[in-house]
């Protein structure tokens, strides 16, 4: 089978790579051409475009890069026609992927969507487009099946693939990790400022402001794949923090707490049972537009899944040095807030169901043929 897979960001690269692994296990003839990242390439995918060249976030930023996006769409369509896949697998990344889904359906290709766009948050009208252009929708959040049912559209819920990833990991040797990265004996606080340069520049600058107030802790920045060290160094300057690339999960397994930019990383951090503060500050105009369009109570996946406030969200003007210091202090050891958050994280895991999401998704895809 020939699969053409499109993922537009780091989390999509992770989940698509695990799906590819399961597809290869079940389909010895599997051949992949993909838009994604290093993890998909490591699974044998022929990488067409890396997600670092695709990631434009925010309304204003998308408009500013509209010509590049249009060129990518044209190129992708032609590349699909040339490759002639048996199935097109789209992973989240809705602004781009829904346009490709429409094109693929017109070409009579099998269209499978893995990890639903967040249509329950905004642009619910997109559900009608999905019904017309997607042959099978595979979802990973527990409330999505009921949401789609209200539109008379049956989808497959397989559970969250992060559970598979996290439960399969061995905890790193802390002594060896500290020696390798020249860390001292202070407890660790993780900084996860995002995966795109735009957000890293904004969020890391804010996060670093708290460092002087917590001198008894050592701060580790989880470097994003595809973002070079020099970019981080320009932001870090002389601040006393450590930058560690390609070790995010090791960092989270050893950290006492974390400051996390909104996104999949908020859920990853919670599943590692690391108390966290969720941070977000975007382009002011983009955020104003989003607030008018997006009709959800929370921005973090943790709170959305639990349908209540579990982790503190500091957004835009709320993301001040004073509030960061206060909220970080609340989740450090020996606090009631921390203990409650840890209890909530255990409940979150139960809500997400068991393991095997990637395997179930692969079975559903192969059942289409």
N, C-alpha and C positions, 0 to 999 in steps of 0.2 A: 504493500500500500504506500502511496505517496501522500504525505501530509504537508500542507503549507500552514505554518503557525505564526500568528502575529501577536507579540506582547510588546507593550510600549514603555515599561518601567521595570525597576529592579524586582519588585514583588511578583510581577507577571513572569519575569525571567525565572525566578525560583519555582513558581508553581507549574509553569509550562515545562521546565526541565524535569520535574518529578513525573509529570504526565507522560513525557516522552520516554522516560525510563520504563514506566509500566507498559506503554504501547509496544516498546521493543521486546519486552518480556513475553508479551502475548502475540506479537506479530513479528516473526523472524525476518520478514521482508520489508519492515518499516524503513521508509526513507523520508528525511525531513529537510525542508527548506524553510528558513525562518527569519523573522524580524524579532530581535530580543537582545540577549546578552551572553556573557561568558559561560553561564551555567548551561544554557541551551546548546551552545557550541560544544561544550564538553560532553554532551550527550549524543554528539554526532550530527547535530544540525548544521546545515550549510547556511552560515549567517550572511544575510543580505544587507541588513542595516542594524546597527547597534542602537539600543534604546537611548543612549546618552545624546544621540543626534535627533531624537524624536520628542524629547520631553519638554513641552512648553506648557507651563501651568499658569492659570489665571486668564480672565477674559481679555485684559489689555495685552498680555504677552502673546496670546494666540493671534490676536489681530495684527500685532507687530510682525509676526512670523507667518502670516497667511500665505505668502508666496511660496515659502519653503514647504509648508504643509501641502499645498496644492501640487507642487512638483513631486513630493513623496507619494501622494495618492495616484498620480498618473503613472509613476514608475512602478508602483506596487501592482496596479491593475495589469500592466503589460507583463510584469514578471510572473504573475499568476497564470496568465494565458500561455506564456512560454513553457512554464513548468508543468502545466496540466495536472494538478493534484487530484487524487481521489476524494480528498476531504480538505476543507478549509477550516482550521480551528482558530477561533478568535478568543483572546484572553483579555478581558476587561477593556481598558483603553477605548471608551465608546466613541469619542468624537471622530476618531479615525476609523475604528473597526466597523461601526454601523454603516458608514459609507461604503466600505469594502464589502460588507454583507449584501447590501443592495446590488452592487455590481456582480458579485459572485452568483447570486440567485438568478439574475438575468442571463448569466452564462450557464445556468442549469447545473451548478456545482453544489455538492453537499456542504451545507453551512452548519457548523457546530459552534456554539458559544460556551466557553468554559470560564466561569466567574462572571456573573451578571454585572452589567453596568448598574450604577446606583440610581436606577430610574425611580425607585421609591422615594428618593430624596428630592429630585427635581426632574423636570421634563418627563412627566409621566406619560405624555403623548408618545414618547418613544416606544412604549409597549406595543403600540399598533404597528410600528415599523418592524419591531422584533418579530411579531407574529407573522408578518408578511415575508420576512427575509431569512429567518433562522429556523432551520429544521429541528434542532434540538438545543435547548437551553439547560445547562448544568450549573446549579447554584451551590454556594458554599456557606451561606448564612441562613440560620433556621427560620427567620421570618419571611424570607423571599418566596417560598413556595406558596404561602397563603396570600401574599401580595399579588402574585401573578394569577392565582386562582380567581381573584375578584375580576380579572379581565378575561376569564374563561380560557386561560392558557396554561396547560400542564407543563411543569418543568420538573427536572430531577434534582433533588437535594442530596448531596453526597457527604456532607460534613466538611469541616474546614481542613485543608491540606497542611496547614501549619502544625496541627496536632501530630501528624506523621513525622514531620521534620524534627520537631522538638523532642518527642518521646524516643526517637532513635539516637539521640546524641549522648555521648559520654561526657561527664563533667571534666573539664580540663584540670590537669595537675596545677594547683594554684601556685605552689612554690616554683615550679618550672616556668609557668607563665610570667610570674613577677620577675624572675631572673632574666628571661628572654627579652622582656620589654623594659628592663631597667627600672622597675617599680620599687618603691619602698614598702614598708609594712602597714601604711595607713589603709583603712577600708576604702573601697572604690565607689565612685559615682559615675555612671555612664552618661555621656552626652550623645544623643542621636539627632543630629540637625537636619536629616533628610538625605535624599539621594540625588537631587538636582542642584546644579550650581546656583540657580536663582534662590532657592530656599535655604541652601547651606549658608550663603553669604549673609542673609538676613537673620537666620535663626541662630547660627553659631555666635555671631556678634552679641546677641542678646544673652545667650546661655553663659558665655564666658564672664559676664558681669558678676555672676554669683560666686565665682571661684575665691576671691579674697575673703569672703565671709565664712567660708567653710575650710579653713586651713588644716583642720584635723582629718580631712578626706583628700584622696587623690582622684583627680578627674581624668577620665579617659574619653577621648573622642573616637567614636566608631566611624572610621573612614569608609565612604561609599565606594563600591567598585566603579571603575571608570572615571573617577575624579582624582587627578594627580595630587601628590603631596604638596607641591608648590602653591597650589590654589589655597589649601588649608593654611599653610604657613603664613601667607599674606594676611589672613584673618587673625590667626593666633598671635602673631607678633611675639612679644616677650612674655606672654602669659604662661604661668607654670602649670601646663597640662601636657598630657601625652596623647599623641595621635597614633592610632593602631588601625591599619587597613586589613580588610578581609578577615576580621575576627569578631564580628558583631555578636555572634552567638556565644562565643567564649567570654566576651566581656559581660554579657547579660547573665551568664551563669555564675559570675563572680561578684557582680555589683550589688551593693546594698540598696541603691535607689537610682532613678534615671530621670533626666529631662528629655522629652521625646517630641519631635515635630509630628504633628497630626498626620496620620496615614496608617499603612499596614503595620508600621513599627510599633504603634501603640498597642496593637493586639499581640504582636510578638513579645513585647516586654511583659504584658500581663500573663501570657501563657508560661513565661519563665518565672512567674510569680515575683517580679521585681516591682515594688511600689514606684509609681511614676507621676510626674506632672506633665500634662500635654500642653504643648506650646504651638501657637501659630500666629504669624504676622505676615500678611501678603500685601500686594499692591492695594492702596486704599480704594481706588476706583473699582478694582476687581472684587474686593470684599463687599463693597456697597451693592454692586450688581448681584453678587451671590446671595446676600441676605434678602434681597427682594425675590429671588427665584427659588432658593432652596428652602424647603419647608420641613426641616427636621429640628429636633430639640438639641441635638449634640453633634459634635464634629468627629469625635473619636469612636472607633469601632467598638471599643469596650463598652462605652455608655449606650451606644445604639443597640447592641445585642442584649444588654441587660435591661434596657429601657428605663434606666435611672442613672443618677449621677454616682459613679463609682470612682472615677479618676477626675481630678480637677482640670478644667480646660481654661487656659489663659489665652484669650484671643484678642488680637489687635491692641487697643489701648489698655486692656487688662494685663497685657504682658509687660509689666514694669519690673524694675529691679526689686522694688519693695515686695511686690506680690510673688515674684520668683523665690526670693529669700524665704518668705513666710511659708509658702506652700511646700518648698523643699524641706524645710525644717520639720514640718508636720508629718512627713512620711519617713523620717529617719528612725533608727531603732529606739524602742521603748516609748513609742507614742500610741495612743488609742487609735488614731486615724490610720496608722500603718497596719495595725492588727485587723481592723475592719476591712481594709483594702485587700489584705491577703485572704481573708475569708471570702470576700466577693470574687476574687480571682479563681478560687476553687469552684464556686458556683458557675462561673463563666465557662470553665472547662466542661462541666456537666451539660450545660446548655448546648455546647457545640457538638456534642455526641462523641462517638468513638472514633477510632482510627480507620484508615483505609480509603480516604477520599480519592487519592490519585488512582488507585486500583479500580475503584468503582467507576470513576469517570472514564477510564480507559475501556472498561467493559461496555459502558453505554455507547461509546463512540464506535467500537467494533460491532456492536449489535445493529448498527445502521446499515451494514453491508451484508 
